[in-house]
Amino acid sequence: MASFFHIVFVGAILAAIGAASWFLFPKGQNQTLLRTSTLLTLTACYLMWAITYLAQLHPLISRSPTMPLAFHLYIAAHVLIYFRPSAL
């Protein structure tokens, strides 16, 4: 239940920052662009943070008592090799 409050608390802070930025940008030719860019940036950062935070709370792959540690290290090594960028 504590994770729910973290997500809502950070969301409320970012919503306040977004609302403040909406009203603080000066009127001008680029006002719409600045508002849109700021709100999209805040939204993207919030979503990335929330997904990462929740993924750490409830991982899809976790160590079970039936699997030895060597198996998990084997899987981790293969994942690193698979996702390593290729040298050009």
C-alpha positions in Angstrom: 0.0 0.0 0.0 2.9 2.3 0.6 3.9 2.1 -3.1 0.5 3.6 -4.0 1.2 6.6 -2.0 4.6 7.1 -3.5 3.1 7.0 -7.0 0.3 9.4 -6.1 2.6 11.8 -4.2 5.2 12.1 -7.0 2.3 12.4 -9.5 0.8 15.3 -7.5 4.2 17.0 -7.3 4.6 16.7 -11.1 1.1 17.9 -11.7 1.8 21.0 -9.6 5.0 21.6 -11.5 3.0 21.2 -14.8 0.3 23.6 -13.7 2.8 26.1 -12.5 4.7 25.9 -15.8 1.5 26.3 -17.7 0.8 29.7 -16.1 4.4 31.0 -15.8 5.4 30.8 -19.4 5.3 34.3 -20.9 2.9 35.1 -23.7 4.5 35.0 -27.1 5.0 33.2 -30.3 6.3 30.0 -28.7 4.1 29.8 -25.7 2.1 26.7 -27.0 5.3 25.0 -27.9 6.9 25.6 -24.5 3.8 24.4 -22.6 3.4 21.3 -24.7 7.1 20.4 -24.5 7.1 20.9 -20.7 4.0 18.8 -20.1 5.1 16.0 -22.4 8.6 15.9 -20.8 7.0 15.7 -17.3 4.6 13.0 -18.4 7.3 10.9 -20.0 9.7 11.2 -17.0 6.8 10.3 -14.6 5.8 7.3 -16.6 9.4 6.1 -16.9 9.9 6.5 -13.2 6.6 4.9 -12.2 7.1 1.9 -14.4 10.7 1.4 -13.2 9.6 1.8 -9.6 6.7 -0.7 -9.9 8.9 -3.2 -11.8 11.3 -3.2 -8.9 8.5 -3.8 -6.4 7.1 -6.7 -8.3 9.7 -8.3 -10.5 8.7 -10.8 -13.2 11.7 -13.0 -12.6 12.6 -13.7 -9.1 14.8 -16.3 -7.4 12.9 -19.3 -6.2 14.1 -21.9 -3.7 13.9 -24.7 -6.2 16.3 -23.0 -8.7 20.0 -22.8 -7.7 22.0 -19.6 -7.9 24.1 -20.9 -10.7 21.0 -21.1 -13.0 20.2 -17.5 -12.3 23.7 -16.4 -13.1 23.6 -18.4 -16.3 20.4 -16.7 -17.4 21.8 -13.3 -16.4 24.9 -13.8 -18.5 23.0 -14.9 -21.5 20.7 -11.9 -21.2 23.7 -9.6 -21.1 25.2 -11.2 -24.1 22.0 -11.1 -26.1 21.3 -7.4 -25.4 24.9 -6.2 -25.8 25.2 -3.7 -28.7 27.2 -5.1 -31.6 30.5 -3.6 -32.4 30.5 -2.1 -35.9 
